[in-house]
Amino acid sequence: MPARGERSGPSATARLLITGLGTGYLPVAPGTWASAAACAVFLAVAFATGGKQLCVTGTMAAVAVAATIGCVVLGRSAEAAFGKKDPGQCTLDEWAGQAVALCWMPLSGGWESWLLAAGLGFVAFRLFDILKPPPVYQTQKLPAGWGIVADDLAAGACANLAAQLILRVWLALA
């Protein structure tokens, strides 16, 4: 039993954050649910702003930065609370990586292009995050919170490049 004034694990607020607003508690593939939630934010901002590039990318960059900071700050306590390195319940890292994957997506074609960008960014990020090709895999070896989030940031960057290439070629040919 913890001593008076000590806690046995992260606070309820910290758990809510590290589990990506609770997506880490969802059954079957919580990382996929977290990525879908980040895509929902992307689409909500795109629809609310009429696809204003700076607003959408600014929001996704802010999500990526906030989620990264959350992972780094709460990483050790998340590993202790869930009893393993990079626990599956910790999905704030997927929020960070998916947000990186969605930055600067071409949004000029209206709602169809927003849905296409979100869908392609989602699929590309999930593939890179699950397969973890080099150098994505190597980043997991970093300590604590950095080890939790770095592979997702790298997967997000790879997914962004792949999705950008596909979308821009698609738009050029359309």
N, C-alpha and C positions, 0 to 999 in steps of 0.2 A: 504494500500500500504506500502511495506517495506520502512524503512528509507534508505537514501543514503548509498550505500556500503553493505546493508544487502540483503540477498537473501530470496525468499519466500519458498524455499525448497532446496533439494539436487541438486548439479550441474548435468549437463548432464552425466559426467563421473561417478559420484556416482550412478546415476539412472541406467546407463548401468551395473555397477557392481552388485548392489543390485538386479536387475532383472535378474541376471544370464546370462549376455551378451545378454539381450533382451528376453530370453525365458519366462520371466514373463508377457510379452505382447502378447504371442501367445494365440489364442482362444482355449477354451476347454482344461482343465487340464494342465495349465502351469507348474505345478510341475512335471508332467510326462514328458513333453518336456525337462525340465531341467535335469531330471534323464537320459533321453535318450542321451542328449548332453554329460553328463559325461561318459556314456558308450561308446560313440563315441571316446572320448579322450583315454579311456582304450584300445579300439581296435586299434586305430591309433598307439599308442605306442607299443602295442604287435606286430602288423604287421611290424612296422619300426625297431624293435629291434630283431625280430625273437623270441619273447616271453621271453626275458631275465627278469627273475623274479625281480631282483633288480631294473631295469629300470622302469618296469611297476608299481611295488609297490611304488617305490620312487616318481614317477610322481603322482600317486593317493594320496599318503600321502601329497605331496606338494599342490595338489588341495584342499584336505581337510583342511589343515592348512590355506592356503590363503583365502579360502571361509569362514572359521570360523572367522578369523580375520576381514574380510570384514563385516560379519554379526554383529559382536560385535561392531565394530567401527561405522558402518552406521545404526545400528538397530533403534535407537531413531529417526533419521531423516527419515528413511523409514516409520516408524509408523506414524510420523507426516505428511509426504507427501501423504500417501495413506489413512490416516484417521482411522486406526484401528490397533489393536495388531496382529502381525504376518500376514500382508497383503498377499493375494494370489499372487500379482505381485512380491513379494519378493521371488525369487527362488534360490538365492545364497545358501540358507540353504539346498536345495535339492542337489545342486552340492556337498556340504560338506558331507552330509549323504551318497549319492550314492558313492562318492569316498572312504569313509570308508568301505562301503559294498564290494568294489572291491579289497581291499588290500589283498595281499598274497593268491590270488586265484591260485589253481594249474594250471600251464601253460605248462606242459611237453608234451602234446599230439599234438602240432601243432595247425593250425588255427581252427580246429573243436573244440578243447578244449577251445580256446580263446573265440569263439562265445558262447559255452555252459556256460562258466564262466560268461561272460557279460550278457547273457540272464537270467541265474538263479539269479545272483546278482541283476539285474534290477527288476525282479518279486518279489524276496524276500524283497528288499528294499521298493518297492511300497506298498506291503502288510503291512509290519511293520509300514510304515509311515502313511498309511491311517487308519489302525485299531488302532494304538497307544495303544498296550497292556501295562499294568504296567510293568516296571517303566517308559516306554517311555512317557506316558501321563503326568505324574507328572512333568517332566522336563519343560513343557511349561509354568509353573508358575514362572520361573525365570524372572528377569527384562530385559526389552528392548531386545538388540541384543542376549543376552544369551537365553532368552525365545524363540526367533525366531529359533535359530540354535540347541539348546541342544536336542530337541526332534528328530531332524533329525540325529544328531550324535548317539543318543541312538538307533534309528531305524536302522541306518547303522551298528552299532555293532551287534545288534540282527540278522540282515540280513546276515552279514558276517559269524557269527557262524552257522546259519542254512544252508547257501549255502556251506560253507566249509564241513560241515558234509555230506550233500547230495553228493557233488562232490567227496569227498574222498572215501565214500562208493561205489559210482558208479565206480570210477577208480579201486578200489580194486577188484570189482566183474567182471570188464571187462577183 
